[in-house]
């Protein structure tokens, strides 16, 4: 049986993946010509104009040429599968390679670190949206109950990709640095572009709760904790006992906040700069006493305290990990109206279309930080993405409930 030549009707999967290869070559050619310059998609109102024009063009092309072999192929399974594989492969690469706004000057680094802003990703997105668009238009006529699940599923996916792509031009992220007692209305992004918000923020108080600190066995001459050792880096909880190598370590006393005085020794204190302290006793595997003493991670006011265990090892305390940190902020809008709110990690506050997230603080000062770092995010296309997700889930549920719909070529 003679093999069918490429691009001889009917087209199939071979033409689909050859089309993907052509897109890759074209995209890389454009990347080289432009010097691997990143694509900046337009924002409002140009992205809306592009969206309306693109949808109108899809509908016009389909109904003008729906009986032609090319349109039939683009709205069929082989083209859609090749488009999905193309788009999904690049999406997987985004997860595999760290993405950064400032990747450096190397062309390969620029491409791998900014896949979403590359010509390759743009071509894959347009190819997939075009195939899905023609499929959706085709299944709309005739509109029947049998097609509802299929249409909802595919329209939801199309909306997610379409709105996430065009909406990136309106997506804005700025960092706002707040100092206790001072108002700030300015935020800057990673490209050092700053903007003034339609509200001002004043940090009233920064509060942090932490987990108990951890202790670890370290070898002299090493600046790293060997986490491969069993029980190494253990939390200093009440009555904890751990065996690390030949050392039996017992927590005798733990002070969440303490200071060291040459006369009083170590004692509990809420003074600014106080740090966690733990009294440990250490015996060898046969029960013989080795050492007893305090360890502390120290703070900006005090140095760390270690406990030596002979000539080879010593015990240290690591900085306690934050459990939760909260900024109490006074927000003043343009009308002068004030409101006091609390913003903590994973609990943002929304104002004037902006979401304010708690992201960081003065690491050196820790729980005594007088600085809070917020992230202001604006994404007006997010509701459209949510609609797409709802349609996708509803369509999938309907197809599952109805037993599925066979996809026709």
C-alpha positions as CSV (number, residue, x, y, z in Angstrom):
1,X,0.0,0.0,0.0
2,X,1.5,3.4,-1.1
3,X,2.1,5.9,1.6
4,X,0.0,9.1,1.5
5,X,2.0,12.2,0.7
6,X,2.0,15.1,3.2
7,X,-0.6,17.8,2.7
8,X,-2.6,15.6,0.4
9,X,-6.2,15.3,1.5
10,X,-7.4,14.1,3.9
11,X,-5.0,15.8,6.3
12,X,-4.2,14.0,9.6
13,X,-1.9,14.0,12.5
14,X,1.3,14.1,10.4
15,X,0.2,17.5,9.0
16,X,-0.7,18.6,12.5
17,X,2.7,18.0,14.0
18,X,4.5,19.3,10.8
19,X,2.5,22.5,11.3
20,X,3.8,22.6,14.9
21,X,7.4,22.2,13.6
22,X,6.8,25.1,11.1
23,X,5.5,27.3,13.9
24,X,8.6,26.5,16.0
25,X,11.0,27.4,13.1
26,X,9.1,30.6,12.4
27,X,9.0,31.6,16.1
28,X,12.7,30.9,16.6
29,X,13.5,32.9,13.4
30,X,11.5,35.9,14.8
31,X,13.2,35.5,18.2
32,X,16.7,35.7,16.5
33,X,15.7,38.6,14.3
34,X,14.3,40.6,17.2
35,X,17.3,39.7,19.4
36,X,15.2,37.6,21.8
37,X,13.3,40.7,22.9
38,X,10.4,39.8,25.1
39,X,6.8,40.3,23.9
40,X,4.8,42.9,25.8
41,X,1.1,42.4,25.2
42,X,-1.1,45.5,25.0
43,X,-3.4,46.5,27.8
44,X,-6.7,48.2,28.0
45,X,-8.4,49.2,25.6
46,X,-6.2,47.7,22.9
47,X,-6.4,44.1,24.2
48,X,-10.2,44.3,24.1
49,X,-10.1,45.6,20.5
50,X,-7.9,42.7,19.6
51,X,-10.2,40.2,21.4
52,X,-13.3,41.5,19.6
53,X,-11.5,41.6,16.2
54,X,-10.1,38.1,16.6
55,X,-13.5,36.6,17.6
56,X,-15.2,38.3,14.7
57,X,-12.5,37.1,12.3
58,X,-12.8,33.5,13.5
59,X,-16.6,33.6,12.9
60,X,-16.2,35.3,9.5
61,X,-13.6,32.8,8.3
62,X,-15.5,29.8,9.5
63,X,-18.8,30.7,7.9
64,X,-17.1,31.9,4.7
65,X,-14.9,28.8,4.3
66,X,-16.3,26.1,6.5
67,X,-16.6,23.6,3.7
68,X,-12.9,24.0,2.6
69,X,-10.5,21.2,3.6
70,X,-8.3,23.6,5.7
71,X,-11.1,24.8,7.9
72,X,-12.5,21.3,8.3
73,X,-9.0,20.1,9.3
74,X,-8.5,23.0,11.8
75,X,-11.8,22.1,13.5
76,X,-11.0,18.4,13.6
77,X,-9.3,16.1,16.1
78,X,-5.8,15.9,14.5
79,X,-5.2,19.6,14.4
80,X,-6.5,20.1,17.9
81,X,-4.4,17.3,19.3
82,X,-1.2,18.8,17.8
83,X,-2.1,22.2,19.1
84,X,-2.8,20.9,22.6
85,X,0.5,19.0,22.7
86,X,2.4,22.1,21.5
87,X,0.8,24.3,24.1
88,X,1.0,21.8,26.9
89,X,4.7,21.1,26.2
90,X,5.5,24.8,26.6
91,X,3.3,25.0,29.7
92,X,5.2,22.1,31.2
93,X,8.5,23.9,30.4
94,X,7.2,26.9,32.4
95,X,7.0,24.6,35.4
96,X,10.4,23.0,34.9
97,X,12.4,26.2,34.3
98,X,12.3,29.0,36.9
99,X,10.6,32.1,35.4
100,X,12.1,35.5,36.0
101,X,11.5,39.1,34.8
102,X,15.3,39.7,34.9
103,X,16.9,36.6,33.4
104,X,20.2,38.2,32.3
105,X,21.6,38.7,28.8
106,X,22.1,35.2,27.5
107,X,19.6,34.5,24.7
108,X,19.0,30.9,25.9
109,X,18.4,32.1,29.5
110,X,16.0,34.8,28.2
111,X,14.0,32.3,26.3
112,X,13.7,29.7,29.0
113,X,13.1,32.2,31.8
114,X,10.3,34.1,30.0
115,X,8.5,31.4,28.0
116,X,5.1,33.2,28.4
117,X,6.5,36.3,26.8
118,X,8.2,34.5,23.9
119,X,7.1,34.2,20.2
120,X,7.0,30.5,20.6
121,X,4.3,30.6,23.3
122,X,2.4,33.2,21.3
123,X,2.3,31.0,18.2
124,X,1.2,28.0,20.3
125,X,-1.5,30.0,22.0
126,X,-2.9,31.4,18.7
127,X,-2.8,27.9,17.1
128,X,-4.7,26.3,20.0
129,X,-7.3,29.1,20.3
130,X,-7.9,29.0,16.5
131,X,-8.5,25.2,16.5
132,X,-10.7,25.3,19.7
133,X,-12.5,28.3,18.3
134,X,-13.4,26.6,15.0
135,X,-14.5,23.5,17.0
136,X,-16.8,25.5,19.2
137,X,-18.4,27.4,16.3
138,X,-18.9,24.1,14.5
139,X,-20.7,22.5,17.4
140,X,-22.9,25.5,18.0
141,X,-24.8,24.6,14.8
142,X,-27.1,22.9,15.4
143,X,-27.3,23.7,19.1
144,X,-28.7,20.7,20.9
145,X,-28.9,19.3,24.4
146,X,-26.5,16.6,23.4
147,X,-23.9,19.3,22.6
148,X,-24.2,21.3,25.9
149,X,-21.5,19.4,27.8
150,X,-19.1,19.4,24.9
151,X,-19.6,23.2,24.3
152,X,-19.4,24.1,28.0
153,X,-16.2,22.1,28.4
154,X,-14.4,23.5,25.3
155,X,-15.7,27.0,25.7
156,X,-14.5,27.0,29.3
157,X,-11.0,26.0,28.2
158,X,-11.0,28.5,25.4
159,X,-12.0,31.3,27.8
160,X,-9.3,30.4,30.3
161,X,-6.5,30.5,27.7
162,X,-7.9,33.5,25.9
163,X,-8.5,35.7,28.9
164,X,-5.3,34.7,30.6
165,X,-3.3,35.6,27.5
166,X,-4.9,38.9,26.6
167,X,-5.4,39.8,30.2
168,X,-1.7,39.6,30.9
169,X,-1.4,43.1,29.5
170,X,-3.6,44.5,32.2
171,X,-2.1,42.4,35.0
172,X,-0.1,44.6,37.3
173,X,2.0,43.7,40.4
174,X,3.7,46.3,42.6
175,X,5.6,46.1,45.8
176,X,4.7,48.5,48.6
177,X,7.2,49.1,51.4
178,X,5.6,50.4,54.6
179,X,7.4,51.8,57.6
180,X,5.6,51.9,61.0
181,X,4.0,55.3,61.5
182,X,4.5,56.6,58.0
183,X,1.9,56.7,55.1
184,X,2.8,55.5,51.6
185,X,0.9,55.8,48.3
186,X,3.7,54.6,46.0
187,X,4.5,51.1,44.8
188,X,7.2,49.8,42.3
189,X,7.5,46.7,40.2
190,X,10.5,44.5,39.3
191,X,11.3,46.8,36.4
192,X,11.6,49.8,38.8
193,X,8.5,51.4,37.4
194,X,6.6,53.1,40.1
195,X,3.0,54.3,40.3
196,X,0.7,56.2,42.7
197,X,-2.3,54.3,44.1
198,X,-5.8,55.8,44.6
199,X,-5.3,55.2,48.3
200,X,-2.6,55.5,50.9
201,X,-1.4,53.0,53.5
202,X,0.0,53.6,56.9
203,X,1.5,50.8,59.0
204,X,0.2,51.0,62.5
205,X,1.7,47.7,63.8
206,X,3.5,44.6,62.6
207,X,3.0,41.4,64.6
208,X,4.6,38.0,64.2
209,X,4.0,34.6,65.9
210,X,6.7,32.0,65.5
211,X,7.1,28.2,65.9
212,X,9.5,27.0,68.6
213,X,13.1,27.2,67.4
214,X,15.1,24.2,66.3
215,X,18.4,22.7,67.5
216,X,21.0,21.0,65.4
217,X,24.3,19.2,65.7
218,X,27.1,20.8,63.6
219,X,30.6,19.7,63.0
220,X,33.4,22.2,63.8
221,X,34.8,23.7,60.5
222,X,31.5,23.3,58.8
223,X,29.0,26.0,58.1
224,X,26.1,23.7,57.1
225,X,23.7,21.5,59.0
226,X,23.8,17.9,58.0
227,X,20.1,17.1,57.6
228,X,21.0,13.6,56.6
229,X,21.7,12.8,60.2
230,X,18.7,11.1,61.9
231,X,16.9,13.5,64.2
232,X,19.1,16.4,63.3
233,X,17.4,19.8,63.2
234,X,14.7,19.0,65.8
235,X,12.1,21.3,67.2
236,X,12.6,22.4,70.8
237,X,9.2,21.4,72.1
238,X,8.4,20.6,75.8
239,X,10.2,17.6,77.3
240,X,11.8,16.7,73.9
241,X,14.6,14.1,73.8
242,X,16.6,13.2,70.7
243,X,19.5,10.9,69.9
244,X,21.8,12.3,67.2
245,X,24.9,10.1,66.5
246,X,26.2,9.1,69.9
247,X,24.6,12.0,71.8
248,X,21.4,11.8,73.8
249,X,20.1,15.4,73.9
250,X,17.4,16.5,76.4
251,X,15.6,19.8,76.6
252,X,15.6,21.0,80.2
253,X,14.1,24.4,79.7
254,X,12.9,26.6,76.8
255,X,12.4,30.4,76.9
256,X,10.6,31.8,73.8
257,X,12.1,35.2,74.6
258,X,15.1,35.7,76.8
259,X,18.2,37.9,77.4
260,X,21.6,37.1,78.9
261,X,22.9,39.1,81.8
262,X,26.4,38.6,83.3
263,X,24.9,38.6,86.8
264,X,21.4,37.2,86.4
265,X,22.4,34.7,83.6
266,X,19.7,33.8,81.1
267,X,16.2,34.9,82.0
268,X,12.8,35.4,80.3
269,X,12.2,39.0,79.0
270,X,10.0,40.8,76.6
271,X,12.6,43.5,75.9
272,X,13.2,44.5,72.3
273,X,15.9,42.3,70.9
274,X,15.1,39.3,73.2
275,X,15.7,35.9,71.5
276,X,14.7,32.3,72.1
277,X,17.0,30.3,74.5
278,X,17.1,26.6,75.4
279,X,18.9,24.8,78.2
280,X,20.1,21.4,77.0
281,X,21.7,18.5,78.7
282,X,23.8,16.0,76.7
283,X,24.9,12.5,77.6
284,X,26.7,9.8,75.5
285,X,25.1,6.5,74.5
286,X,26.2,4.9,77.7
287,X,24.5,7.6,79.8
288,X,27.7,9.5,80.8
289,X,27.2,13.2,81.2
290,X,28.9,15.3,78.5
291,X,27.7,18.9,78.8
292,X,24.8,21.1,79.8
293,X,24.3,24.7,78.8
294,X,22.2,27.3,77.0
295,X,22.0,27.8,73.2
296,X,20.3,30.7,71.4
297,X,19.9,31.9,67.9
298,X,20.6,35.5,68.9
299,X,19.1,38.6,67.4
300,X,20.0,42.0,66.1
301,X,20.8,42.9,69.7
302,X,22.7,39.7,70.8
303,X,25.1,37.1,69.4
304,X,24.2,33.4,68.9
305,X,25.1,31.1,71.8
306,X,26.5,27.5,71.1
307,X,27.0,24.5,73.2
308,X,30.3,22.6,72.6
309,X,30.3,18.8,72.8
310,X,34.0,18.0,72.8
311,X,36.5,18.8,70.0
312,X,34.3,17.8,67.0
313,X,30.7,18.8,67.5
314,X,28.6,21.6,68.9
315,X,24.9,22.4,69.2
316,X,23.3,25.4,67.7
317,X,19.8,27.0,67.5
318,X,18.3,28.1,64.2
319,X,16.1,31.2,63.9
320,X,12.4,30.3,64.7
321,X,10.2,30.0,61.6
322,X,7.3,32.4,61.3
323,X,3.9,30.9,62.0
324,X,1.9,34.0,61.0
325,X,2.7,37.6,60.5
326,X,0.1,40.4,60.4
327,X,0.2,44.0,59.4
328,X,-2.3,46.4,61.0
329,X,-2.8,49.1,58.4
330,X,-4.8,52.3,58.2
331,X,-6.1,52.8,54.6
332,X,-7.1,56.2,53.4
333,X,-9.0,56.6,50.1
334,X,-9.0,59.6,47.8
335,X,-12.1,61.0,49.6
336,X,-10.3,61.0,52.9
337,X,-12.2,58.1,54.4
338,X,-10.1,56.0,56.7
339,X,-10.3,52.3,57.6
340,X,-8.2,50.1,59.8
341,X,-7.6,46.5,58.5
342,X,-5.3,43.6,59.2
343,X,-3.5,41.9,56.3
344,X,-1.8,38.6,56.8
345,X,-0.3,35.9,54.5
346,X,-2.9,34.2,52.3
347,X,-5.5,36.7,53.6
348,X,-5.4,39.7,51.2
349,X,-7.5,42.9,51.4
350,X,-9.2,44.3,48.3
351,X,-9.6,48.0,47.6
352,X,-10.3,49.9,44.4
353,X,-9.7,46.7,42.3
354,X,-6.3,46.0,43.9
355,X,-5.6,43.0,46.1
356,X,-3.1,43.7,48.9
357,X,-1.0,40.7,50.0
358,X,1.3,40.4,53.0
359,X,4.6,39.1,51.5
360,X,7.6,40.0,53.7
361,X,9.2,42.2,56.4
362,X,12.6,43.3,57.6
363,X,14.2,39.8,57.9
364,X,17.1,41.1,60.1
365,X,14.7,42.5,62.7
366,X,12.4,39.5,62.6
367,X,9.5,39.8,65.0
368,X,10.7,43.3,65.9
369,X,10.4,44.5,62.3
370,X,9.1,48.0,61.9
371,X,8.8,47.5,58.1
372,X,6.1,45.5,56.3
373,X,6.3,44.6,52.6
374,X,3.0,44.3,50.7
375,X,2.3,43.2,47.2
376,X,-0.5,45.0,45.3
377,X,-2.0,43.0,42.4
378,X,-4.6,44.0,39.9
379,X,-6.0,41.5,37.4
380,X,-9.3,42.7,35.9
381,X,-9.5,39.6,33.6
382,X,-9.6,37.2,36.5
383,X,-13.4,37.0,36.7
384,X,-13.4,35.8,33.0
385,X,-10.9,33.1,33.9
386,X,-13.2,32.0,36.8
387,X,-16.1,31.9,34.4
388,X,-14.0,29.7,32.1
389,X,-13.1,27.4,35.0
390,X,-16.8,27.1,36.0
391,X,-17.8,26.2,32.4
392,X,-15.0,23.7,32.1
393,X,-16.0,22.0,35.4
394,X,-19.7,22.1,34.5
395,X,-19.1,20.7,31.1
396,X,-16.9,17.9,32.5
397,X,-19.6,17.1,35.1
398,X,-22.3,17.0,32.4
399,X,-20.3,14.8,30.1
400,X,-19.5,12.4,33.0
401,X,-23.2,12.3,34.0
402,X,-24.5,11.8,30.5
403,X,-21.9,9.2,29.6
404,X,-19.8,11.4,27.3
405,X,-20.2,12.5,23.8
406,X,-18.3,11.0,20.9
407,X,-16.1,13.5,19.2
408,X,-16.5,13.5,15.4
409,X,-13.8,14.2,13.0
